[in-house]
Every structure is written in C-alpha cells, then in structure tokens.
Amino acid sequence: MKKSFKFLGILSFVLAGILIILLLLKPFKGTKLSLDYETDSIYENILAGTLPYCNSKSLEENIFEGEIDPEKEKYFVIDLKKTLTEETLIFQINEHKIDNFYSDYGKSIKNFIADVKKLKVKGYNCSIYFVGRADSTGQKNFKRTLTEPLKLKIHKSINNDKFKFSSEFTEITIPDTFYNNHLPELRSWFLKQQVENNLDFEIKTEILEGKVENQSNAMFRNSTIILYIEKP
C-alpha cells in the first residue's frame, strides 16, 4: 500500500512538471513573434558601422554633382570583411581577381545583398557603386593579359577627387595587355560581377573611376562598395 502511495506521489510530481513545461512552451494567445527589428535596424547599423560583415561609414555629401537631402539621402562606404576574420577585402599584388573569393567573402557578400534587399522591400531606394584602388607596386614594369579587350562604362572622377564623380557615363576600353593603372577598374569590375551573380532583385550597379595611389601599401589593393540609400 505504501509503495502504491509512493508511486502515485512520484507520478503526480512528474505530471505536474510536464504540465508546467507545456505551459511555458505554449505561446500566449494573441501574440506574434516579429522579426521586423532585424530589418528596421539595418540602416542604423550601417550608419553606426556595426554590421558584422563589413566596415561602414557615411559620406557627408553627394558623390555626384548637385545637392542631396542629408535627412533622407546618404552614401555609405562599405568594405566587406572576410568570413572568419576582421580583415577587409584585399587583392594580392597586381591581381584583379580573388581566386578563393567565395570561401573568404561569400558569406559577407550574401549578407550584404540580403540586407539591401530588406531595405528595398521596406521602401528604401538603394543603388550600389564600386570604386577600386591600386598601389604603386609594379607601376613601371607590371603588365598582364586579358583574353580580349574589356569595355566598361564608368563615372569619371571630378578633379581627381576621391569621392566626387560625373553623373554621366564614359566608356573606356581596357586593352588585352593591361598595366597597373588599369587595376582599379578591373578590381571594381570583378567585385561588381560577384555582387550581380548573387542578386535576385533589380538594383542599379555601376563603376566609379578608381585611383592608383603613389605609394606601395597593401591597404590600397582593394575595391570598395559605395551604397546609396534614400529613406522612404
């Protein structure tokens, strides 16, 4: 008899525990889990430079001619990071491609594109620009070949300003034998292809004239994204 009471006591305790667990797991009636905070905070995170897959900073002015409304419109410099480190996108000396791009930057570029898509769905107007750089290494004697000349439409720099460009397109041709001074545009062209290969929505993607810096430093062997965002 005592054993029966003891068993019933244990059973009651177990059943009560299960009931408590079920009540805790059951969502409250009328509540709905919302993920809107993820989308709504993207702009603020870009502005604050706190996105995990890139370094970002805002520019104070329009990169083209004319004025913009600083309350609604901004341009952001976006430097993608490697997936497993804080290192930003860098090309090897005299290279215009990154052979292991998707293993190093694939996750970062997909997260960037996903965030831009969320902004557009929310009514933000966005455009993506690319501007490359090269350092002076190989400026005198470097040359390499393409399979054929490459025609590109770019926005030319105004007065050699780093962040001021003509709103009109200029068509340039990179010859099949190219030199160090062609690397900025080739690097932008490469990064533009990687972004476009992952897009599943419409967005403007354009190349800005790059620059060869007059010094040898790995930090100048890059291509940067400039993201335009206009609030709805």
C-alpha angles and dihedrals in degrees: 000000000000089000090054092053090047091050092048090050092052091045092050091050092050093047091049090051092051091049092052091050092050091050091051092050095046111095117237112261113260096019124118126192109236127200093187091111089070092058098037093053097051094087092047091048092050089049092049094043092236103125108124097222100052149019111245137183133171126242119225099220144035111280088216132052117291136036130295131203102254091200092060107018131057140161118218128199107224121194111185118224130218113262096245102029142040091248113124124224111295131169123217119253110297092353124130096187135053110221096199094039098135095047091049103033107009096103092045095051092047091051090049092051092045091054093048089050091052090051092051092048088053090055101263116143110228138180130180124218131181128211122180134198138195133193126230095262107124094005092136105037109016119113135154138171137247122203088246139350114288121223116205136177111220141168107245120228117252114232089342089291112163094224106024121089142169114260089220124084123245118196115223132181122217106205123232087251104054135182140208093277089062094057098087093060093039091053091049090048090052094049091045089056092051092052094045092049089062099043121111096172138055118270136145113256117183140164124239123204110267133208141235108223117221095237140062111252132133092224089072094056096088150094120229130204118226110200120200116205127183117187117233 
